[in-house]
Amino acid sequence: MTATDTAAARVSDVELILRDHLFGNPTRSGGKISPDGKWVSWMAPWEGVMNVFMAPFDDHGDARRMTSATDRPIPMYLWAPDSRSILYIRDKAGDENFLLYQVGLDGKEEKCLTPFEGARVGLVGGSETIKDRLLVGINDRDPRFHDVFMLNLTTGELDLVFQNDEWAGFEADDSLTLRWAMRQNASGGTDMHEITDGEVAEEPTESTGLDDALTTAMAGYTTDGNTLYWLDSRGRDTAALFAQDTRTGERRLIAEHPKADIGSTLRHSQTGEVQAWSATYLRTEHHAIDPGIGKALDWLRERLDGDFGVQSRTDDDRRWLVWNDPLTTPIKSYLFDRDARTLTEFYTTRPELDGAPLQPMHATEIRSRDGLALPSYLTLPPGSDPDGDGVPEEPVPLVLDVHGGPWARDTYGFDRNHQWLANRGYGVLNVNFRGSTGFGKSFINAGNREWAAKMHDDLIDAVEWAVGHGIADREKIAIMGGSYGGYATLVGLTFTPEVFACGVDIVGPSNLETLLETIPPYWEPLVKQFHERMGDPTTEEGREFLRSISPLYRAGEIVKPLLIGQGANDPRVKQAESDQIVSAMERDGVPVTYVLFPDEGHGFARPENNIAFNAITENFLAQYLGGRAEPVGDTLSASTAEIRAGREIVGMAD
């Protein structure tokens, strides 16, 4: 019996966690407290679709459904600042043209506040003192640029504040006055122009180059407008938190971390002053500035296992909604009364996972061949690591799960993919390769024009690390991911065709030249950064470079099985990106399985579709890595999945 056979035998005795329990609708999620503290709200399924519910704070069992979505889950909602209504966004079939909707506390009338077909709304500014207004951006006039409107939440009226013909973004203060307009400069950095009496200054007051573009930005004003906060990496590596006196221009350093950018902050609900901050290198660290906030965080830390954070607060800051990730049990939310020092369980997101064999995640650094430290996360199959040191007794099959972006990052904590794949018998490894965000500008910029080169070398180095440490069986390693992770999968099977046993590409681009030709129009104000970080399609040299790092032109190199999932309405990575590499592989006689979802966009939002693709994925992985799989069953018929090619490859021949 081989080492992987032994590992599979151990896993076979462990309870199989059902796909529905991990990827179906949660029982509750997205909890919030109304600003006035009278209500609590959450997301929960209705007619099989996630909708918004609310209840009195003191009787959250007296629930009232507020929304009536029946096709796709509502992706995001928030309380209006005056606590008199709930706001939420929705798109159509994944096209990402999000419109803004409102429903009053009686839940009887839902209305669209931005009824513009093909347009997309964005929040520009809110206020602690003007409770019935919001600044919103809408790109109905020109899809490239968002005009700024004042939205009256009582009447629904939209009044034009600023017609935008060139700017990528804006910053407003608490009076809902536009103070800054931002646009990209020739280097791919950001120019920031002050706005006075509605007029934008001709010359920028603040600027960054490309190196600081992703790590320097304004972080909002205090309510009185006297302080402007910055997350700023200029003159340093990691983004630090600064407070700037708007009268004198003097800046004061508030917080910094040697290895990570400053992440989130807690702000005083009335003054807007920063009270606490966090930074995440391998794990998240919380640091309080305000003594009262520090005592509250310490009190919670003593009572909650694992990681936690504040997800909602009342205007008077007496009541908090706190999330808690115990890491090997389901995520919970609690209502915290700061005065009474009481912690009341609000809900468990997925109670069906109580008692399930969830596995711990290990945070570690992996060294790249040129010396970069790559923050990474590993989860091992149950029973494979009795002493819990992050190294199995014998090598196991491994799935290298690559994050999207690439200007994003993986983090520590409960991860559905990790738990799912570990339960099926695989080690699961996330790697923050160069180009990932959160670790300072040098780490991001080390990925410039390194797609399919050093960025991919980091992934290969992680594979070698896993093999060299006795974690992974070299012959049974898969690569998978979505968006950039899908591209990385295609690169893995074309540029390094012998390393991986198989690959799973979800909405990944195959041709970077056509990817950049078809980006959404509202990304156009930022396109220079894409050109500088990826390659410039406006020059012949740049086009040739993009072709040289595009997997499409190496499709004939693929010798290992490939599974592709794609949404037909994806505005970022068009369906053509998957169509063209599937056509090239079929032309060259290379087997591929291709699953298309006609009602999805950039990823699979409907649980029925996500579960169906994961059913195909785990049976695909079982065939080539030797893990176990829950039968496909009727998941395909419950979804809109269209298997365009390779049905027989995953054992679903007609």
C-alpha positions as CSV (number, residue, x, y, z in Angstrom):
1,M,0.0,0.0,0.0
2,T,1.4,3.4,-1.0
3,A,1.6,6.4,1.3
4,T,-1.4,8.1,-0.4
5,D,-3.4,4.8,-0.2
6,T,-2.8,4.8,3.5
7,A,-3.9,8.4,3.8
8,A,-7.1,7.7,1.8
9,A,-7.8,4.7,4.0
10,R,-7.7,7.0,7.1
11,V,-10.0,9.5,5.6
12,S,-12.5,6.8,4.5
13,D,-13.3,6.3,8.2
14,V,-14.1,10.0,8.7
15,E,-17.6,11.4,8.3
16,L,-18.2,12.8,4.8
17,I,-19.2,16.5,5.0
18,L,-22.0,17.0,2.5
19,R,-21.4,19.6,-0.2
20,D,-24.8,21.2,0.7
21,H,-23.5,21.8,4.3
22,L,-20.5,23.8,3.0
23,F,-21.8,25.4,-0.1
24,G,-25.5,25.6,0.3
25,N,-27.2,28.6,1.8
26,P,-26.1,29.4,5.4
27,T,-28.8,29.5,8.0
28,R,-28.0,33.1,8.7
29,S,-25.2,35.5,7.7
30,G,-24.4,39.2,7.3
31,G,-25.8,40.3,10.6
32,K,-26.0,44.1,11.4
33,I,-27.4,46.3,14.1
34,S,-29.4,49.4,13.0
35,P,-27.6,52.6,13.8
36,D,-30.2,53.6,16.4
37,G,-29.8,50.1,18.1
38,K,-33.5,49.2,17.9
39,W,-33.2,46.5,15.3
40,V,-31.0,43.6,14.2
41,S,-30.9,42.3,10.6
42,W,-29.4,39.4,8.8
43,M,-29.4,37.3,5.6
44,A,-31.3,34.0,5.5
45,P,-32.8,31.8,2.7
46,W,-36.4,32.4,1.5
47,E,-37.6,30.3,-1.4
48,G,-34.1,29.0,-1.5
49,V,-32.6,32.4,-2.1
50,M,-30.7,34.6,0.4
51,N,-32.8,37.6,1.5
52,V,-32.7,40.2,4.2
53,F,-34.6,39.8,7.5
54,M,-34.9,42.0,10.6
55,A,-36.3,41.9,14.1
56,P,-36.3,44.0,17.3
57,F,-33.0,44.0,19.0
58,D,-34.6,42.7,22.2
59,D,-36.6,40.0,20.5
60,H,-34.7,38.8,17.5
61,G,-36.9,35.8,17.3
62,D,-39.7,38.1,16.0
63,A,-38.4,38.0,12.5
64,R,-39.7,39.9,9.5
65,R,-38.6,39.3,5.9
66,M,-37.6,42.5,4.2
67,T,-36.8,41.5,0.6
68,S,-38.2,39.1,-2.0
69,A,-35.4,38.1,-4.3
70,T,-36.2,34.8,-6.0
71,D,-33.5,34.3,-8.6
72,R,-30.1,35.4,-7.2
73,P,-28.9,36.0,-3.6
74,I,-28.7,39.7,-2.6
75,P,-24.9,40.3,-2.5
76,M,-24.8,43.2,-0.1
77,Y,-27.1,45.3,2.1
78,L,-26.8,48.1,4.7
79,W,-28.9,50.1,7.0
80,A,-29.7,53.6,6.0
81,P,-28.0,56.1,8.3
82,D,-31.3,57.2,9.8
83,S,-32.4,53.6,10.6
84,R,-35.6,54.1,8.7
85,S,-34.9,51.7,5.8
86,I,-32.6,49.0,4.5
87,L,-30.7,49.5,1.3
88,Y,-29.4,46.7,-0.9
89,I,-27.9,46.1,-4.4
90,R,-28.7,43.6,-7.1
91,D,-27.6,42.8,-10.6
92,K,-29.0,40.6,-13.4
93,A,-27.6,37.1,-14.0
94,G,-24.1,38.2,-12.9
95,D,-23.6,41.2,-15.2
96,E,-22.4,43.3,-12.2
97,N,-24.5,46.2,-13.2
98,F,-25.6,46.7,-9.6
99,L,-28.7,48.9,-8.9
100,L,-29.6,50.3,-5.5
101,Y,-32.9,49.3,-3.8
102,Q,-34.6,50.4,-0.7
103,V,-37.2,48.9,1.6
104,G,-38.9,50.5,4.6
105,L,-39.2,49.0,8.0
106,D,-42.6,47.6,7.3
107,G,-41.1,45.5,4.5
108,K,-44.1,46.1,2.3
109,E,-42.6,48.1,-0.5
110,E,-39.3,47.5,-2.2
111,K,-38.3,50.2,-4.7
112,C,-35.3,50.8,-7.0
113,L,-33.5,54.1,-6.3
114,T,-31.4,54.0,-9.4
115,P,-33.6,52.6,-12.2
116,F,-31.1,52.9,-15.0
117,E,-30.7,49.8,-17.2
118,G,-27.1,48.8,-17.9
119,A,-25.8,51.2,-15.2
120,R,-23.9,50.5,-12.1
121,V,-24.2,52.4,-8.7
122,G,-21.4,53.0,-6.2
123,L,-21.4,54.6,-2.8
124,V,-19.3,57.9,-2.8
125,G,-20.0,59.1,0.7
126,G,-22.1,58.9,3.8
127,S,-22.4,61.1,6.9
128,E,-22.7,60.7,10.7
129,T,-24.6,64.0,10.9
130,I,-26.8,64.1,7.7
131,K,-28.8,60.9,8.2
132,D,-31.2,61.1,5.3
133,R,-28.7,61.6,2.4
134,L,-26.0,59.7,0.6
135,L,-23.7,60.5,-2.2
136,V,-23.8,57.9,-4.9
137,G,-22.0,57.5,-8.3
138,I,-24.0,56.3,-11.3
139,N,-22.5,55.6,-14.8
140,D,-25.8,55.8,-16.9
141,R,-24.6,58.8,-19.0
142,D,-21.2,57.4,-19.8
143,P,-20.3,53.8,-18.8
144,R,-16.7,54.8,-18.2
145,F,-17.4,57.4,-15.5
146,H,-19.7,57.7,-12.5
147,D,-21.5,61.0,-12.1
148,V,-22.0,62.0,-8.5
149,F,-25.6,62.5,-7.2
150,M,-27.1,63.4,-3.8
151,L,-29.7,60.8,-3.0
152,N,-32.5,61.8,-0.7
153,L,-33.4,58.6,1.2
154,T,-36.8,60.0,2.2
155,T,-38.1,61.0,-1.2
156,G,-35.8,59.0,-3.5
157,E,-34.8,62.1,-5.4
158,L,-31.4,62.2,-7.2
159,D,-29.8,65.6,-7.6
160,L,-26.7,65.9,-9.8
161,V,-23.7,67.1,-7.7
162,F,-20.8,66.6,-10.2
163,Q,-20.8,65.6,-13.8
164,N,-17.8,63.3,-14.3
165,D,-15.9,63.1,-17.6
166,E,-12.5,62.0,-16.5
167,W,-12.2,61.1,-12.8
168,A,-11.7,57.6,-11.4
169,G,-13.0,58.4,-7.8
170,F,-13.8,61.0,-5.2
171,E,-13.4,61.7,-1.5
172,A,-16.2,63.5,0.5
173,D,-16.3,64.7,4.0
174,D,-19.1,64.4,6.6
175,S,-21.0,67.3,5.2
176,L,-21.3,65.3,2.0
177,T,-19.1,67.8,0.2
178,L,-16.7,66.5,-2.4
179,R,-13.2,67.4,-1.3
180,W,-11.0,65.4,-3.7
181,A,-11.1,63.9,-7.2
182,M,-8.6,61.2,-8.2
183,R,-7.4,60.0,-11.6
184,Q,-4.6,57.8,-13.0
185,N,-1.5,59.5,-14.2
186,A,0.9,58.6,-17.0
187,S,3.0,56.3,-14.7
188,G,0.0,54.3,-13.6
189,G,-0.1,56.1,-10.2
190,T,-2.7,58.3,-8.8
191,D,-3.1,62.1,-9.0
192,M,-5.3,63.6,-6.3
193,H,-6.9,67.0,-7.0
194,E,-8.6,69.1,-4.3
195,I,-12.1,70.3,-5.0
196,T,-13.1,73.8,-3.8
197,D,-16.7,75.1,-4.3
198,G,-17.3,72.3,-6.8
199,E,-14.3,73.2,-8.9
200,V,-11.4,70.7,-9.3
201,A,-7.9,72.2,-9.1
202,E,-5.9,71.9,-12.3
203,E,-2.8,70.6,-10.5
204,P,-2.8,67.7,-8.1
205,T,-2.0,68.4,-4.5
206,E,-1.0,64.8,-3.8
207,S,0.4,62.1,-6.2
208,T,1.7,58.6,-6.2
209,G,3.7,56.7,-8.8
210,L,2.9,53.1,-9.8
211,D,4.8,51.7,-6.9
212,D,2.5,53.3,-4.3
213,A,-0.8,53.1,-6.3
214,L,-2.2,50.1,-4.5
215,T,-0.9,51.0,-1.0
216,T,-1.7,54.7,-0.7
217,A,-5.1,56.2,-0.4
218,M,-7.2,58.5,1.7
219,A,-9.0,56.8,4.6
220,G,-11.7,59.4,5.4
221,Y,-12.2,62.6,7.4
222,T,-13.2,63.1,11.0
223,T,-16.7,64.4,11.4
224,D,-15.5,68.0,12.0
225,G,-13.3,67.9,8.9
226,N,-10.2,68.8,10.8
227,T,-8.4,65.5,10.3
228,L,-7.9,63.5,7.1
229,Y,-6.7,60.0,7.6
230,W,-4.3,58.3,5.1
231,L,-3.1,54.8,4.5
232,D,0.2,55.7,3.0
233,S,3.3,53.8,1.8
234,R,5.1,56.8,0.2
235,G,8.7,56.9,1.6
236,R,8.3,53.5,3.2
237,D,7.3,49.9,2.3
238,T,4.2,49.0,4.2
239,A,1.1,51.2,4.3
240,A,1.0,53.1,7.6
241,L,-1.9,55.0,9.1
242,F,-1.4,58.8,9.2
243,A,-3.6,61.6,10.5
244,Q,-3.3,64.9,8.6
245,D,-4.3,68.2,10.1
246,T,-6.4,69.8,7.3
247,R,-5.6,73.3,8.5
248,T,-1.8,73.1,8.8
249,G,-1.1,70.0,6.5
250,E,0.9,68.4,9.3
251,R,0.9,64.6,9.4
252,R,1.1,62.4,12.4
253,L,1.9,58.7,12.3
254,I,-0.8,56.7,14.1
255,A,0.1,53.1,13.4
256,E,2.5,50.9,11.4
257,H,3.4,47.2,11.0
258,P,6.8,46.0,9.9
259,K,5.5,43.2,7.6
260,A,1.9,44.1,6.7
261,D,-0.1,47.0,5.5
262,I,-2.6,48.5,8.0
263,G,-5.9,47.0,7.3
264,S,-9.2,48.0,8.9
265,T,-9.9,50.6,11.6
266,L,-12.6,51.2,14.2
267,R,-13.8,54.8,14.2
268,H,-15.7,56.7,16.8
269,S,-19.3,56.7,15.7
270,Q,-19.8,60.4,16.3
271,T,-16.4,62.0,15.8
272,G,-14.9,59.7,13.2
273,E,-11.6,59.4,15.1
274,V,-9.7,56.2,14.8
275,Q,-10.1,54.1,18.0
276,A,-8.4,50.9,16.9
277,W,-6.7,49.3,14.0
278,S,-5.7,45.9,12.6
279,A,-3.0,44.4,10.4
280,T,-2.7,41.0,8.9
281,Y,0.5,39.2,8.1
282,L,0.0,35.5,8.8
283,R,-2.9,36.2,11.2
284,T,-4.8,39.4,12.1
285,E,-3.6,41.5,15.0
286,H,-6.0,44.0,16.7
287,H,-4.6,47.1,18.4
288,A,-6.6,49.6,20.4
289,I,-5.8,53.3,20.7
290,D,-8.9,54.2,22.8
291,P,-8.7,52.7,26.3
292,G,-12.4,51.9,26.4
293,I,-12.2,50.0,23.1
294,G,-9.1,48.2,24.3
295,K,-10.9,47.0,27.4
296,A,-13.8,45.8,25.4
297,L,-11.6,43.9,22.9
298,D,-9.7,42.4,25.9
299,W,-12.9,41.3,27.5
300,L,-14.0,39.6,24.2
301,R,-10.6,38.0,23.7
302,E,-10.9,36.3,27.1
303,R,-14.2,34.7,26.2
304,L,-14.0,33.8,22.5
305,D,-11.9,31.1,21.0
306,G,-10.1,31.6,17.7
307,D,-10.4,34.9,15.8
308,F,-13.1,37.6,16.2
309,G,-14.0,41.0,15.0
310,V,-16.6,43.8,15.2
311,Q,-19.0,43.6,12.3
312,S,-21.6,46.3,13.3
313,R,-22.0,49.0,16.0
314,T,-24.7,51.4,17.1
315,D,-24.4,55.2,16.9
316,D,-24.0,55.4,20.6
317,D,-21.5,52.5,20.5
318,R,-23.1,50.7,23.4
319,R,-24.1,47.6,21.3
320,W,-21.9,45.7,19.0
321,L,-22.4,42.7,16.7
322,V,-19.3,40.5,17.0
323,W,-18.3,37.6,14.7
324,N,-16.3,34.7,16.0
325,D,-14.4,32.2,14.0
326,P,-13.4,29.3,16.3
327,L,-11.6,27.8,13.3
328,T,-12.7,24.2,13.7
329,T,-16.4,24.8,14.5
330,P,-18.9,27.0,12.6
331,I,-18.6,30.8,12.6
332,K,-21.0,32.4,15.1
333,S,-22.2,36.0,15.7
334,Y,-22.9,37.5,19.1
335,L,-24.7,40.5,20.4
336,F,-22.4,42.4,22.8
337,D,-23.7,44.9,25.3
338,R,-20.7,47.0,26.4
339,D,-22.5,48.5,29.5
340,A,-23.8,45.2,30.9
341,R,-20.8,43.2,29.7
342,T,-23.0,40.5,28.3
343,L,-22.4,38.4,25.2
344,T,-25.5,36.8,23.7
345,E,-25.3,34.3,20.8
346,F,-27.2,35.7,17.8
347,Y,-26.7,32.9,15.3
348,T,-24.5,30.1,14.0
349,T,-23.9,30.6,10.3
350,R,-23.9,26.9,9.5
351,P,-25.2,24.9,12.5
352,E,-25.1,21.7,10.4
353,L,-21.3,21.8,10.7
354,D,-21.5,21.5,14.5
355,G,-19.7,18.3,15.3
356,A,-18.3,17.9,11.7
357,P,-14.7,16.9,11.4
358,L,-13.4,20.3,10.6
359,Q,-9.6,20.6,10.3
360,P,-7.2,23.2,11.7
361,M,-5.4,25.6,9.3
362,H,-1.6,26.0,9.6
363,A,-0.1,29.4,8.8
364,T,3.5,29.3,7.6
365,E,6.1,31.1,5.5
366,I,7.5,29.5,2.3
367,R,10.7,30.9,0.8
368,S,10.8,31.6,-2.9
369,R,13.9,30.7,-4.9
370,D,15.0,34.4,-4.8
371,G,14.4,34.7,-1.0
372,L,10.9,36.2,-0.7
373,A,8.8,35.1,2.2
374,L,5.5,33.9,0.9
375,P,2.8,33.9,3.7
376,S,0.8,30.6,3.1
377,Y,-1.9,28.5,4.6
378,L,-2.1,24.7,4.8
379,T,-4.9,22.3,5.8
380,L,-4.4,18.6,6.0
381,P,-6.8,15.7,5.7
382,P,-8.3,14.3,8.9
383,G,-6.2,11.6,10.6
384,S,-3.0,12.5,8.6
385,D,-1.3,14.6,11.2
386,P,-1.8,13.1,14.7
387,D,0.7,15.4,16.4
388,G,-0.7,18.6,14.8
389,D,2.6,19.9,13.6
390,G,1.4,20.7,10.1
391,V,3.3,17.7,8.5
392,P,1.4,14.5,7.8
393,E,2.9,11.2,8.9
394,E,3.0,10.3,5.1
395,P,2.7,12.5,2.0
396,V,-0.8,13.2,0.9
397,P,-2.4,14.3,-2.4
398,L,-2.4,18.1,-2.5
399,V,-4.6,20.8,-4.1
400,L,-2.8,24.1,-4.7
401,D,-5.6,26.6,-4.5
402,V,-4.6,29.9,-6.1
403,H,-6.4,33.2,-5.2
404,G,-7.8,35.6,-7.7
405,G,-6.9,39.2,-8.3
406,P,-4.0,38.8,-8.5
407,W,-4.1,42.0,-6.4
408,A,-5.8,40.3,-3.4
409,R,-4.6,37.9,-0.8
410,D,-5.4,34.7,1.1
411,T,-6.1,34.9,4.9
412,Y,-6.2,32.7,7.9
413,G,-9.5,31.3,9.2
414,F,-12.5,29.0,8.3
415,D,-12.3,28.3,4.5
416,R,-15.0,26.3,2.8
417,N,-12.6,25.1,0.1
418,H,-10.1,24.0,2.6
419,Q,-12.6,22.0,4.7
420,W,-14.2,20.5,1.7
421,L,-11.0,19.3,0.0
422,A,-9.3,18.2,3.2
423,N,-12.4,16.1,4.0
424,R,-12.1,14.5,0.6
425,G,-8.5,13.4,1.4
426,Y,-6.3,16.2,0.1
427,G,-3.9,18.7,1.6
428,V,-4.9,22.2,0.6
429,L,-2.3,24.9,0.2
430,N,-2.9,28.7,-0.3
431,V,0.1,30.8,-1.3
432,N,0.4,34.5,-1.2
433,F,2.6,34.8,-4.3
434,R,4.4,38.0,-5.2
435,G,1.8,40.6,-6.5
436,S,-0.5,39.7,-3.6
437,T,-1.7,42.7,-1.5
438,G,-1.4,43.4,2.2
439,F,2.4,42.8,2.6
440,G,3.8,46.2,1.5
441,K,4.4,47.7,-1.9
442,S,7.7,45.9,-2.6
443,F,5.8,42.6,-2.5
444,I,3.1,43.8,-4.8
445,N,5.6,45.4,-7.3
446,A,7.7,42.3,-7.4
447,G,4.9,40.9,-9.5
448,N,4.9,43.6,-12.1
449,R,5.0,42.0,-15.6
450,E,5.8,38.6,-13.9
451,W,2.6,36.8,-14.9
452,A,3.6,33.3,-15.9
453,A,7.1,34.1,-14.7
454,K,8.2,34.8,-11.1
455,M,4.6,34.8,-9.9
456,H,4.3,31.3,-11.2
457,D,7.7,30.4,-9.9
458,D,6.4,31.2,-6.4
459,L,3.7,28.6,-6.9
460,I,6.1,26.0,-8.1
461,D,8.4,26.8,-5.2
462,A,5.5,26.2,-2.9
463,V,4.9,22.8,-4.5
464,E,8.6,21.9,-4.1
465,W,8.4,23.0,-0.4
466,A,5.4,20.8,0.1
467,V,7.1,17.8,-1.5
468,G,10.4,18.5,0.2
469,H,8.8,18.6,3.7
470,G,7.0,15.3,3.2
471,I,3.6,17.0,2.9
472,A,2.7,16.3,-0.7
473,D,2.9,13.3,-3.0
474,R,4.7,14.7,-6.1
475,E,2.6,12.5,-8.4
476,K,-0.7,13.7,-7.0
477,I,-0.8,17.5,-7.0
478,A,-3.6,19.5,-8.6
479,I,-3.8,23.3,-9.2
480,M,-7.1,25.2,-9.1
481,G,-8.4,28.7,-8.7
482,G,-10.8,31.4,-9.9
483,S,-10.1,34.5,-12.0
484,Y,-6.3,35.0,-11.7
485,G,-6.3,31.6,-10.0
486,G,-7.9,30.2,-13.1
487,Y,-5.2,31.8,-15.2
488,A,-2.6,30.4,-12.9
489,T,-4.1,27.0,-13.4
490,L,-3.8,27.3,-17.2
491,V,-0.3,28.5,-16.8
492,G,0.5,25.5,-14.6
493,L,-0.7,23.1,-17.2
494,T,0.9,24.9,-20.2
495,F,4.2,26.3,-18.9
496,T,4.9,23.5,-16.4
497,P,2.9,20.7,-17.9
498,E,4.5,17.8,-15.9
499,V,4.2,19.3,-12.4
500,F,0.5,18.9,-11.9
501,A,-1.7,15.8,-12.2
502,C,-4.7,17.9,-13.2
503,G,-6.2,21.4,-13.0
504,V,-9.4,23.2,-12.3
505,D,-9.8,26.7,-14.0
506,I,-12.8,28.8,-12.8
507,V,-13.4,32.0,-14.9
508,G,-9.7,32.3,-15.8
509,P,-8.4,34.3,-18.8
510,S,-6.5,32.3,-21.4
511,N,-5.4,35.3,-23.6
512,L,-4.3,38.4,-21.8
513,E,-4.5,40.5,-24.9
514,T,-8.2,39.8,-25.4
515,L,-8.7,40.1,-21.7
516,L,-7.5,43.7,-21.7
517,E,-9.5,44.5,-24.8
518,T,-12.7,43.5,-23.1
519,I,-12.5,44.9,-19.6
520,P,-15.6,46.6,-18.2
521,P,-15.9,50.2,-19.4
522,Y,-15.9,51.5,-15.8
523,W,-12.4,50.0,-15.4
524,E,-11.0,52.3,-18.2
525,P,-10.0,55.1,-15.8
526,L,-7.6,52.6,-14.2
527,V,-6.4,50.8,-17.4
528,K,-2.9,52.3,-17.3
529,Q,-2.1,50.3,-14.1
530,F,-3.2,47.1,-15.9
531,H,-0.8,47.9,-18.7
532,E,2.1,48.7,-16.4
533,R,1.6,45.6,-14.2
534,M,0.7,43.1,-16.9
535,G,1.8,44.3,-20.4
536,D,0.8,47.1,-22.7
537,P,-1.5,46.0,-25.6
538,T,-1.3,49.5,-27.2
539,T,2.2,48.7,-28.6
540,E,3.4,45.8,-30.8
541,E,6.1,44.9,-28.3
542,G,3.5,44.9,-25.5
543,R,1.1,42.7,-27.5
544,E,3.8,40.2,-28.3
545,F,4.7,40.1,-24.6
546,L,1.1,39.5,-23.6
547,R,0.8,36.7,-26.2
548,S,4.0,35.1,-24.8
549,I,2.5,34.8,-21.3
550,S,-1.0,33.7,-22.5
551,P,-1.8,30.0,-22.0
552,L,-4.0,30.0,-25.2
553,Y,-0.9,30.0,-27.4
554,R,0.5,26.9,-25.5
555,A,-2.7,24.9,-25.4
556,G,-1.0,22.1,-27.3
557,E,1.4,21.7,-24.4
558,I,-1.4,20.6,-22.1
559,V,-1.0,16.9,-21.3
560,K,-2.9,16.6,-18.0
561,P,-6.7,16.7,-17.5
562,L,-8.3,20.1,-17.3
563,L,-11.8,21.2,-16.0
564,I,-13.1,24.7,-16.8
565,G,-16.0,26.5,-15.3
566,Q,-17.4,29.7,-16.8
567,G,-20.3,32.2,-16.4
568,A,-21.8,33.3,-19.6
569,N,-22.4,36.9,-18.3
570,D,-19.0,37.5,-16.8
571,P,-18.1,41.2,-17.4
572,R,-14.5,40.8,-16.4
573,V,-13.4,37.5,-18.0
574,K,-15.6,37.0,-20.9
575,Q,-16.9,33.7,-22.0
576,A,-14.7,33.9,-25.0
577,E,-11.7,33.4,-22.7
578,S,-12.8,29.9,-21.9
579,D,-14.3,29.2,-25.4
580,Q,-11.1,29.9,-27.2
581,I,-8.8,27.6,-25.1
582,V,-11.4,24.8,-25.2
583,S,-11.5,25.2,-29.0
584,A,-7.7,25.1,-29.2
585,M,-7.5,22.0,-27.0
586,E,-10.2,20.2,-29.0
587,R,-8.4,21.2,-32.2
588,D,-5.2,19.7,-30.9
589,G,-7.0,16.6,-29.6
590,V,-6.4,17.4,-25.9
591,P,-9.2,16.3,-23.5
592,V,-11.0,19.0,-21.6
593,T,-14.2,19.2,-19.6
594,Y,-16.0,22.6,-20.0
595,V,-19.0,23.6,-17.9
596,L,-20.9,26.8,-18.7
597,F,-23.5,28.5,-16.6
598,P,-25.8,30.8,-18.6
599,D,-27.1,32.7,-15.6
600,E,-23.8,33.4,-13.9
601,G,-21.0,36.0,-14.1
602,H,-17.6,36.2,-12.5
603,G,-18.0,33.2,-10.3
604,F,-21.1,31.2,-9.3
605,A,-23.4,33.1,-7.0
606,R,-26.4,30.8,-7.0
607,P,-25.7,27.9,-4.5
608,E,-27.3,25.4,-6.9
609,N,-24.7,26.3,-9.5
610,N,-21.8,26.4,-7.1
611,I,-22.7,23.0,-5.7
612,A,-23.1,21.5,-9.2
613,F,-19.7,22.7,-10.2
614,N,-18.1,21.5,-7.0
615,A,-19.8,18.1,-7.5
616,I,-18.1,17.9,-10.9
617,T,-14.8,19.1,-9.4
618,E,-14.6,16.6,-6.6
619,N,-15.4,13.7,-8.9
620,F,-12.8,15.1,-11.3
621,L,-10.2,15.3,-8.6
622,A,-11.1,11.9,-7.3
623,Q,-10.4,10.4,-10.7
624,Y,-6.9,11.9,-10.9
625,L,-5.7,12.3,-7.3
626,G,-7.4,9.3,-5.7
627,G,-9.5,11.1,-3.0
628,R,-13.1,10.4,-2.2
629,A,-16.2,12.1,-3.6
630,E,-19.8,12.5,-2.8
631,P,-21.8,11.2,-5.8
632,V,-23.0,13.9,-8.2
633,G,-26.6,12.8,-7.8
634,D,-29.2,15.2,-9.0
635,T,-27.1,18.3,-8.4
636,L,-26.7,19.0,-12.2
637,S,-30.4,18.9,-12.9
638,A,-31.0,21.3,-10.0
639,S,-28.6,23.8,-11.6
640,T,-28.3,25.5,-15.0
641,A,-24.9,23.8,-15.8
642,E,-24.3,23.1,-19.5
643,I,-21.5,20.6,-20.0
644,R,-20.1,21.8,-23.3
645,A,-17.3,19.4,-23.6
646,G,-15.8,16.3,-21.8
647,R,-18.8,14.9,-20.0
648,E,-17.2,11.5,-20.2
649,I,-14.0,12.6,-18.6
650,V,-15.8,13.0,-15.2
651,G,-17.8,9.9,-15.6
652,M,-21.1,11.5,-16.7
653,A,-21.5,10.1,-20.2
654,D,-25.0,10.2,-21.5
